[in-house]
Amino acid sequence: MSGATSWTGAPIPSGTTVEHLDGGLAAIDGLRFAAAAVGVRDSAHRDPADPDLALLDVGVPVPAAIVTTTNRVLAAPCRVGVEHVTAGPTRAVIVNSGNANACTGAQGLADARDMAAATAAALGCAPEAVVPMSTGVIGVPLPVDRITDAAPRLAAGLAGGPEAAGTLARAMMTTDTRPKQTAVRVRGGPSAVTVAGVAKGAGMIEPAMATMLSVLVTDAELDATTAQQLLRACVDRTFNRISVDSCGSTNDTVLLLATGTAGPLPLELVAAGLDAVAADLAHRIVSDGEGVTRIARLHVAGAPDVATAHRLGRAVAASALFRTALHGSDPNWGRILAAMGASETPFDPDRVRVRFGDVTVCDGGTAVPYDHDAAVALLRAEEVDVEVDLGLGDAAATQLVADLSAGYVHVNAEYTT
């Protein structure tokens, strides 16, 4: 895939190739995985026999980076995860689904620390070398004893390979209908880097960052500072540009682990690998969104800067009217201008052009004659291109936006019942 781009539009460096690998996280040598059903989950959306606790073990502490939700209601595992990554290298990640351990006060913080401590004791490492993650219902006390009691069993059952990695991915799921893993090898000249990742997420997906958990792993040698810089930039280009429902979560976490087994590598190669994996996982999240039947690749171009393009794209993504029109394959471009106009980001409506696929429906901020049936046909595809040109500059940003269907309402009307 030399010279290709992802849905984000980020170009692959010249002379670089990206090869997609099988096995997900198992594409990184040395990783081991375990999962079990321990009774954390109490949800009508999942079989109680399905695994709801997962462990990823690198084997040794390695440099790490972390990005968490911007939501002011920050879940306990996010707080503890940041503390632990800041304290030093990370060896393992312990993840539970079915309970967010959010809005649980001092006890929730103690429970998140107990998750890490029990895992560390089972692995023989420092508690700070373990990052806890949780996802599920907010405001319910975490049955932490079920997690801490299971930690030795998980550690004893650690195994490598695609099957074990797949079990971990399934254990992370809540309303997801399928596990999400991917891996790539990026080559440039004599150098090659491998990056792999796993993610969960299907609802409460809002680009600030999206509601999700993800672990990315690379074999590149990175120090913690460089890893944090690379991860933040990657998240801004990928996980921060997807929306299923524009509802921000309390638990979003993306963790990057750098095993270093491939030695020091050109940072542009590592960045390309991270972007490729994160963009793929982000696309899988939106594709598996609650009730989703189609996705819009919403491309805001002609902006004075990327930040403006991103903010106006978010305004459209947050519009229930735009998303219901998308669901109904309705080329109602007025929904787009109205959503942008209601935002606090300035633009000139009289310079805006809107296209659905290759059909221009608005130019100069007003309607133009167009083939309505052709536009409807384009909007009936599972993935559609919507382009908004502001006519103000050369900057652009792309977001993935899900439609709003009755299926989404059904899932969330009965989430805890």
C-alpha positions as CSV (number, residue, x, y, z in Angstrom):
1,M,0.0,0.0,0.0
2,S,2.7,2.5,-0.9
3,G,1.5,6.1,-1.1
4,A,-2.0,5.2,0.2
5,T,-4.0,7.2,2.8
6,S,-6.5,6.1,5.4
7,W,-9.9,7.7,6.0
8,T,-8.1,10.4,8.0
9,G,-6.3,11.6,4.9
10,A,-3.0,11.2,6.6
11,P,-0.4,10.3,3.9
12,I,1.9,7.4,4.3
13,P,5.5,8.7,4.1
14,S,7.1,8.5,0.7
15,G,9.0,5.2,0.1
16,T,7.0,3.5,2.9
17,T,4.8,0.5,2.6
18,V,2.2,-0.8,5.1
19,E,1.5,-4.5,5.3
20,H,-1.5,-5.7,7.3
21,L,-0.8,-8.7,9.5
22,D,-2.9,-11.4,10.9
23,G,-3.3,-12.2,14.6
24,G,-4.1,-8.7,16.1
25,L,-2.0,-8.2,19.2
26,A,-0.4,-11.5,18.8
27,A,1.6,-10.0,15.9
28,I,3.9,-8.5,18.6
29,D,6.3,-11.0,19.9
30,G,6.3,-11.8,23.6
31,L,2.8,-10.6,24.5
32,R,0.6,-13.0,26.5
33,F,-3.1,-12.9,27.2
34,A,-5.8,-14.4,29.5
35,A,-9.5,-13.8,30.0
36,A,-12.2,-15.2,32.3
37,A,-15.9,-14.8,33.2
38,V,-15.9,-13.7,36.9
39,G,-19.3,-12.1,37.3
40,V,-18.4,-8.4,36.9
41,R,-21.0,-7.9,34.2
42,D,-24.7,-7.8,34.9
43,S,-26.2,-6.8,31.5
44,A,-29.0,-8.0,29.3
45,H,-26.7,-7.3,26.3
46,R,-24.2,-10.1,27.1
47,D,-24.3,-13.7,28.1
48,P,-23.0,-14.0,31.7
49,A,-20.9,-16.9,30.6
50,D,-18.9,-14.7,28.3
51,P,-15.5,-13.5,29.6
52,D,-15.6,-10.1,31.4
53,L,-12.1,-9.8,32.7
54,A,-8.9,-9.8,30.6
55,L,-5.2,-9.5,31.3
56,L,-2.4,-8.5,28.8
57,D,1.1,-9.1,30.0
58,V,4.2,-7.7,28.2
59,G,6.5,-9.8,30.4
60,V,8.7,-6.9,31.5
61,P,8.0,-3.3,32.3
62,V,8.2,-1.1,29.2
63,P,7.8,2.6,28.4
64,A,4.2,3.6,28.1
65,A,1.9,6.6,27.2
66,I,-1.7,7.2,28.0
67,V,-4.5,9.4,26.8
68,T,-7.8,9.5,28.7
69,T,-11.2,11.1,28.3
70,T,-11.7,14.9,28.5
71,N,-14.9,14.4,30.5
72,R,-14.8,16.2,33.8
73,V,-16.5,13.1,35.3
74,L,-13.3,11.0,35.2
75,A,-13.6,7.3,36.1
76,A,-11.4,5.9,38.9
77,P,-9.4,3.6,36.5
78,C,-8.5,6.6,34.3
79,R,-7.1,8.4,37.3
80,V,-5.2,5.4,38.5
81,G,-4.0,4.6,35.0
82,V,-2.5,8.1,34.5
83,E,-0.9,7.9,38.0
84,H,0.7,4.5,37.2
85,V,2.0,5.5,33.7
86,T,3.4,8.7,35.0
87,A,5.2,6.7,37.8
88,G,7.2,4.6,35.3
89,P,7.2,1.7,32.9
90,T,4.2,-0.5,32.4
91,R,4.2,-4.3,32.3
92,A,0.5,-5.3,32.2
93,V,-3.1,-4.2,31.7
94,I,-6.1,-5.5,33.6
95,V,-9.5,-4.8,32.0
96,N,-13.0,-5.5,33.2
97,S,-16.2,-5.0,31.2
98,G,-19.8,-4.5,32.5
99,N,-18.9,-2.0,35.2
100,A,-17.3,1.4,34.6
101,N,-16.2,2.0,38.2
102,A,-17.2,5.7,37.5
103,C,-18.9,8.0,40.0
104,T,-17.9,5.6,42.7
105,G,-16.0,8.0,44.9
106,A,-13.0,7.1,47.2
107,Q,-14.1,3.4,47.1
108,G,-13.8,3.3,43.4
109,L,-10.3,4.7,43.5
110,A,-9.4,2.0,46.1
111,D,-11.0,-0.7,43.9
112,A,-9.0,0.4,40.8
113,R,-5.8,0.3,42.8
114,D,-6.7,-3.1,44.2
115,M,-7.2,-4.4,40.7
116,A,-3.7,-3.3,39.8
117,A,-2.2,-4.6,43.1
118,A,-3.7,-8.0,42.8
119,T,-2.6,-8.4,39.2
120,A,0.9,-7.2,40.1
121,A,1.2,-9.7,43.0
122,A,0.2,-12.5,40.6
123,L,2.8,-11.4,38.1
124,G,5.5,-10.5,40.5
125,C,5.8,-6.8,39.6
126,A,5.1,-3.4,41.2
127,P,1.5,-2.3,41.4
128,E,2.4,0.9,39.5
129,A,3.5,-1.3,36.5
130,V,-0.2,-2.4,36.0
131,V,-2.8,-0.2,34.3
132,P,-6.4,-0.9,35.2
133,M,-9.2,-0.2,32.7
134,S,-13.0,-0.6,33.2
135,T,-16.0,-0.2,30.9
136,G,-19.7,-0.6,31.5
137,V,-22.5,0.9,33.6
138,I,-21.7,4.1,35.5
139,G,-22.5,4.6,39.2
140,V,-22.5,1.0,40.3
141,P,-19.9,-0.2,42.9
142,L,-17.3,-2.5,41.3
143,P,-17.4,-6.1,42.6
144,V,-13.6,-5.9,43.0
145,D,-13.3,-9.1,45.1
146,R,-14.3,-11.1,42.0
147,I,-11.5,-9.4,40.1
148,T,-8.8,-9.7,42.7
149,D,-9.7,-13.3,43.5
150,A,-9.4,-14.1,39.8
151,A,-6.0,-12.4,39.3
152,P,-3.9,-15.5,40.1
153,R,-5.9,-17.7,37.8
154,L,-5.6,-15.2,35.0
155,A,-1.8,-15.0,35.5
156,A,-1.5,-18.7,35.5
157,G,-3.5,-19.0,32.3
158,L,-1.5,-16.5,30.3
159,A,-0.8,-17.7,26.7
160,G,0.5,-16.2,23.5
161,G,-1.0,-16.5,20.0
162,P,-4.1,-15.2,18.1
163,E,-6.6,-17.3,19.9
164,A,-5.6,-16.0,23.3
165,A,-5.5,-12.4,21.9
166,G,-9.0,-12.9,20.5
167,T,-10.3,-14.0,23.9
168,L,-9.0,-10.8,25.4
169,A,-10.6,-8.7,22.8
170,R,-14.0,-10.4,23.4
171,A,-13.7,-9.9,27.2
172,M,-13.4,-6.1,26.7
173,M,-16.7,-5.9,24.8
174,T,-19.9,-4.4,26.2
175,T,-22.6,-3.6,23.6
176,D,-20.0,-4.3,20.9
177,T,-21.2,-7.1,18.5
178,R,-17.7,-8.1,17.5
179,P,-14.1,-7.9,18.8
180,K,-11.8,-5.3,17.3
181,Q,-8.1,-6.0,16.6
182,T,-5.6,-5.1,13.9
183,A,-1.9,-5.1,13.2
184,V,0.5,-3.7,10.6
185,R,4.1,-3.7,9.6
186,V,5.5,-0.5,8.2
187,R,8.7,-0.7,6.1
188,G,10.8,2.2,5.0
189,G,14.3,1.5,3.6
190,P,16.1,-1.0,5.8
191,S,13.8,-0.4,8.8
192,A,10.5,-2.0,9.7
193,V,8.2,-1.4,12.7
194,T,5.2,-3.5,13.9
195,V,2.2,-2.0,15.5
196,A,-0.8,-3.8,16.8
197,G,-3.9,-2.8,18.7
198,V,-7.2,-3.9,20.3
199,A,-10.2,-1.7,21.1
200,K,-13.7,-1.8,22.4
201,G,-16.5,0.7,21.8
202,A,-19.9,0.9,20.2
203,G,-21.8,3.6,22.0
204,M,-21.1,6.9,23.8
205,I,-18.7,7.7,21.0
206,E,-17.9,11.4,20.8
207,P,-14.8,13.0,19.3
208,A,-13.4,14.3,22.5
209,M,-12.0,11.5,22.7
210,A,-14.4,8.7,21.6
211,T,-15.9,6.4,24.3
212,M,-13.7,3.4,24.1
213,L,-10.8,1.4,25.5
214,S,-7.8,0.7,23.4
215,V,-4.3,-0.8,23.9
216,L,-1.7,-0.1,21.2
217,V,1.6,-2.0,21.2
218,T,4.7,-1.4,19.1
219,D,8.0,-3.2,18.9
220,A,9.8,0.1,18.4
221,E,12.2,1.4,21.1
222,L,10.7,4.6,22.5
223,D,11.2,6.6,25.7
224,A,8.1,7.6,27.6
225,T,8.2,11.2,26.5
226,T,8.4,10.4,22.8
227,A,5.7,7.8,23.2
228,Q,3.4,10.3,24.8
229,Q,4.0,12.8,22.0
230,L,3.3,10.2,19.3
231,L,0.2,8.9,21.0
232,R,-1.4,12.3,21.6
233,A,-0.8,13.2,17.9
234,C,-2.2,9.9,16.8
235,V,-5.3,10.1,19.0
236,D,-6.0,13.6,17.7
237,R,-6.0,12.3,14.1
238,T,-8.0,9.2,14.7
239,F,-9.9,8.4,17.8
240,N,-10.8,12.1,18.3
241,R,-12.5,12.1,14.9
242,I,-15.2,9.5,15.2
243,S,-18.8,9.9,16.4
244,V,-21.6,7.4,16.9
245,D,-23.8,9.6,19.2
246,S,-21.8,12.6,20.3
247,C,-22.1,11.5,23.9
248,G,-18.8,11.7,25.8
249,S,-17.9,9.0,28.2
250,T,-16.2,8.8,31.6
251,N,-13.8,6.0,30.9
252,D,-12.1,6.5,27.5
253,T,-8.5,5.3,27.6
254,V,-5.9,4.7,24.9
255,L,-2.6,3.1,26.2
256,L,0.6,2.8,24.1
257,L,3.2,0.2,25.1
258,A,6.7,0.1,23.4
259,T,8.4,-3.2,23.8
260,G,11.6,-2.0,22.1
261,T,12.5,-5.4,20.6
262,A,13.0,-3.9,17.2
263,G,15.3,-1.3,18.5
264,P,15.3,2.5,17.7
265,L,13.4,3.3,14.5
266,P,12.6,6.4,12.5
267,L,9.8,8.2,14.2
268,E,7.9,8.8,11.0
269,L,7.7,5.0,10.5
270,V,6.4,4.6,14.1
271,A,3.9,7.4,13.6
272,A,2.6,5.9,10.3
273,G,2.1,2.5,12.0
274,L,0.3,4.0,15.0
275,D,-2.0,6.0,12.6
276,A,-2.7,3.0,10.5
277,V,-3.7,0.8,13.5
278,A,-5.7,3.5,15.3
279,A,-7.5,4.6,12.1
280,D,-8.5,1.0,11.5
281,L,-9.7,0.5,15.0
282,A,-11.6,3.8,15.0
283,H,-13.3,2.7,11.8
284,R,-14.3,-0.6,13.3
285,I,-15.8,1.2,16.3
286,V,-18.1,3.3,14.2
287,S,-19.0,0.4,11.9
288,D,-20.0,-1.6,15.0
289,G,-21.8,1.4,16.6
290,E,-25.1,0.8,18.4
291,G,-27.8,0.6,15.7
292,V,-25.5,1.9,13.0
293,T,-26.6,1.1,9.4
294,R,-24.3,3.5,7.5
295,I,-21.3,5.8,8.1
296,A,-20.6,9.2,6.6
297,R,-17.0,10.2,5.9
298,L,-17.6,13.9,6.6
299,H,-14.8,15.9,5.0
300,V,-14.7,19.6,5.9
301,A,-12.3,21.3,3.5
302,G,-11.4,24.8,2.5
303,A,-10.8,25.8,6.2
304,P,-8.3,28.4,7.4
305,D,-6.8,25.8,9.8
306,V,-7.4,22.2,10.8
307,A,-8.9,23.2,14.2
308,T,-11.7,25.1,12.4
309,A,-12.4,22.2,10.1
310,H,-12.5,19.8,13.1
311,R,-14.8,22.0,15.2
312,L,-17.3,22.5,12.3
313,G,-17.2,18.8,11.5
314,R,-18.0,18.0,15.2
315,A,-20.9,20.4,15.0
316,V,-22.4,18.4,12.1
317,A,-21.6,15.1,13.8
318,A,-23.5,16.2,16.9
319,S,-26.6,17.0,14.9
320,A,-29.4,14.4,15.4
321,L,-31.1,15.9,12.4
322,F,-28.1,15.3,10.2
323,R,-27.7,11.8,11.5
324,T,-31.4,10.9,11.0
325,A,-31.2,12.3,7.5
326,L,-28.2,10.1,6.9
327,H,-30.1,7.1,8.2
328,G,-33.0,7.9,5.8
329,S,-30.6,8.6,2.8
330,D,-32.1,12.1,2.6
331,P,-29.9,14.6,0.8
332,N,-31.1,17.4,3.2
333,W,-28.0,19.6,3.1
334,G,-29.7,22.3,5.1
335,R,-29.1,20.2,8.2
336,I,-25.4,20.6,7.6
337,L,-25.3,24.4,7.3
338,A,-27.8,24.8,10.2
339,A,-25.6,22.6,12.5
340,M,-22.4,24.6,11.6
341,G,-24.2,27.9,12.0
342,A,-25.4,27.0,15.5
343,S,-21.8,26.4,16.6
344,E,-19.5,29.1,18.0
345,T,-17.0,28.6,15.2
346,P,-17.1,31.4,12.6
347,F,-17.3,30.8,8.8
348,D,-19.0,32.5,5.8
349,P,-22.2,30.7,4.9
350,D,-22.2,32.4,1.5
351,R,-19.0,30.6,0.5
352,V,-20.0,27.1,1.5
353,R,-20.3,24.2,-1.0
354,V,-21.8,20.8,-0.1
355,R,-21.4,17.6,-2.0
356,F,-22.9,14.1,-1.5
357,G,-20.4,11.9,-3.3
358,D,-19.9,13.6,-6.7
359,V,-23.3,15.3,-6.5
360,T,-23.1,19.0,-5.7
361,V,-26.3,20.1,-3.8
362,C,-25.3,23.5,-2.5
363,D,-22.9,26.2,-3.7
364,G,-22.4,29.6,-2.4
365,G,-24.6,28.7,0.6
366,T,-27.6,28.2,-1.6
367,A,-29.3,25.3,-3.5
368,V,-28.2,24.4,-7.0
369,P,-30.0,22.1,-9.4
370,Y,-29.0,18.5,-8.9
371,D,-30.2,14.9,-9.6
372,H,-32.1,14.1,-6.4
373,D,-32.4,10.4,-7.2
374,A,-28.7,10.1,-7.8
375,A,-27.9,11.8,-4.5
376,V,-30.4,9.4,-2.7
377,A,-28.7,6.4,-4.4
378,L,-25.3,7.5,-3.2
379,L,-26.6,8.0,0.4
380,R,-27.9,4.4,0.4
381,A,-24.4,3.0,0.5
382,E,-23.0,1.6,3.8
383,E,-20.4,4.3,3.7
384,V,-21.0,7.7,2.0
385,D,-18.8,10.7,1.3
386,V,-20.1,14.1,2.5
387,E,-17.9,17.0,1.6
388,V,-18.3,20.5,3.0
389,D,-16.0,23.2,1.4
390,L,-15.8,26.4,3.4
391,G,-14.0,28.3,0.7
392,L,-11.7,30.0,3.3
393,G,-8.3,28.2,3.0
394,D,-6.5,25.0,2.4
395,A,-6.9,23.1,5.7
396,A,-9.2,20.1,6.1
397,A,-10.3,17.4,8.6
398,T,-12.2,14.2,8.1
399,Q,-14.5,12.5,10.7
400,L,-16.5,9.3,10.6
401,V,-20.1,9.9,11.6
402,A,-22.7,7.2,12.3
403,D,-26.4,7.5,11.4
404,L,-29.1,7.6,14.1
405,S,-31.5,4.7,13.9
406,A,-34.3,3.1,16.0
407,G,-31.7,0.4,16.8
408,Y,-29.6,2.9,18.8
409,V,-32.7,4.0,20.7
410,H,-33.6,0.4,21.5
411,V,-30.2,-0.4,22.9
412,N,-29.9,2.6,25.1
413,A,-33.5,2.8,26.3
414,E,-32.9,-0.6,28.0
415,Y,-29.1,-0.4,28.8
416,T,-29.5,-1.1,32.6
417,T,-32.8,-2.8,32.5
